Amino acid sequence: MSAPTGSAQTGSAPKPRVSARIGGIAESATLAVDAKAKALKAEGRPVIGFGAGEPDFPTPPAIVEAAQAAAADPKNHRYSPAGGLPELKAAIVAKTKRDSGYEIAANQVLVTNGGKQAVYQTFATLLDPGDEVILPAPYWTTYPEAITLAGGTPAVVVTGPETDYLPSVEQLEAARTEKTKVLLWCSPSNPTGAVASRELTEAVGRWAVDNGVWVVTDEIYEHLTYDGAEAVSMPVAVPELADTCVVLNGVAKTYAMTGWRVGWMVGPTDVIKAATNLQSHLSSNVANVSQRAAIEALTGSLDAVDEMKRAFDRRRRTIVELLSAIPGVECPTPKGAFYAYPDVRGLLGKEIRGRHIETSLDLAAVVLEEAEVAVVPGEAFGTPGYFRLSYALSDDDLKTGVTRMGELLAEAK
Ligand SMILES: Cc1ncc(COP(=O)(O)O)c(C=O)c1O
């Protein structure tokens, strides 16, 4: 029998069944949209999902083969060092130099169970209760939860399409208080696909150094840039930042390896040591088979990555063109990652098929029910009035889905 709602029966003072800390965590909106789309699909409805942030390609064969060999080798059936296999750490050191020009040592690396664990552990390691984290919005939906769970407070800086969804140093400075400890930086960005220029990255990094603000820089989309845009690593742009900077990365997006769960943190040795202690009690080593697969990914050729990138680039152009043709929708051209972030504010306050549309959340619900297309509303990213569409799906589904949504939205009055 279940306990009475809200509290366990423990004498006179009822205690909440779930702690306030964990009870306050919101469900991941992106995963929720994806789950709803999959449930409707399972009912036989032809839903096209633009919700999930994962490549539709299989992991390249050489990586899968390395994992198969690793699974057959008993040495991988045992616990391994909590901080990561030494061979993988060495591969991360070499890859970081190759891809971003950042020179690091192996004791600055902690291998994590996906980039998500790297985000959580970074904030848990850096923040004390009351510390503030400047968080430019639109932001990836996990950041505010990870900050809050670590006892920190997100100080959100809202940006819009007029600045390519990137904050200026002036905006960051206006959000800085004596409690500010960290700036979260994500370029190329999820959800907007914005890529910060070298000038902006340098200016922001210099502002951080001058004001003693740490930078947590999420570089997981570093390989996915288009139209000549360049992903600039924050501590490379401003080398003085190295001692107060944590770089987050992983194999998920670059190598179509979302299910393998390998990410990492790169930071100063004291921070990495502390985070490794945390991980040693939390989850220990990442699955050895996945780590061996990641070694193959990082030491192998980038040809498969280039091929995926060409497909993303083609889909990016298609989605921007189709979205821009819908009345009431404005879509800047993203320069990185695999997301479009159109402004749908032109459709708010209207009616579609007898339903009044007040917010982008309402609009996304109508689009899912009536057009059978799943998108994530901007509410999930701290900026209501927008949609995020991942274009990491097949060309055919992409065209059919956006066309279907466009036909529905054209009915708005
Ligand atoms: C900006 C950003 N950082 C980190 C991650 C974490 O990826 P994973 O945990 O799959 O490695 C994601 C995934 O959506 C992301 O979009």
PDBQT file of the ligand as one rigid body, heavy atoms in Angstrom, charges set to zero:
ROOT
HETATM    1  C1  LIG A 501      25.304  21.734 -24.946  1.00  0.00    +0.000 C 
HETATM    2  C2  LIG A 501      25.335  20.314 -24.520  1.00  0.00    +0.000 A 
HETATM    3  N1  LIG A 501      26.258  19.932 -23.632  1.00  0.00    +0.000 NA
HETATM    4  C3  LIG A 501      26.344  18.668 -23.204  1.00  0.00    +0.000 A 
HETATM    5  C4  LIG A 501      25.469  17.706 -23.660  1.00  0.00    +0.000 A 
HETATM    6  C5  LIG A 501      25.615  16.325 -23.082  1.00  0.00    +0.000 C 
HETATM    7  O1  LIG A 501      25.707  15.316 -23.959  1.00  0.00    +0.000 OA
HETATM    8  P1  LIG A 501      25.957  13.832 -23.474  1.00  0.00    +0.000 P 
HETATM    9  O2  LIG A 501      25.585  13.735 -22.029  1.00  0.00    +0.000 OA
HETATM   10  O3  LIG A 501      25.081  13.003 -24.336  1.00  0.00    +0.000 OA
HETATM   11  O4  LIG A 501      27.413  13.564 -23.691  1.00  0.00    +0.000 OA
HETATM   12  C6  LIG A 501      24.470  18.048 -24.576  1.00  0.00    +0.000 A 
HETATM   13  C7  LIG A 501      23.464  17.067 -25.041  1.00  0.00    +0.000 C 
HETATM   14  O5  LIG A 501      22.382  17.375 -25.463  1.00  0.00    +0.000 OA
HETATM   15  C8  LIG A 501      24.414  19.388 -25.037  1.00  0.00    +0.000 A 
HETATM   16  O6  LIG A 501      23.514  19.772 -25.937  1.00  0.00    +0.000 OA
ENDROOT
TORSDOF 0
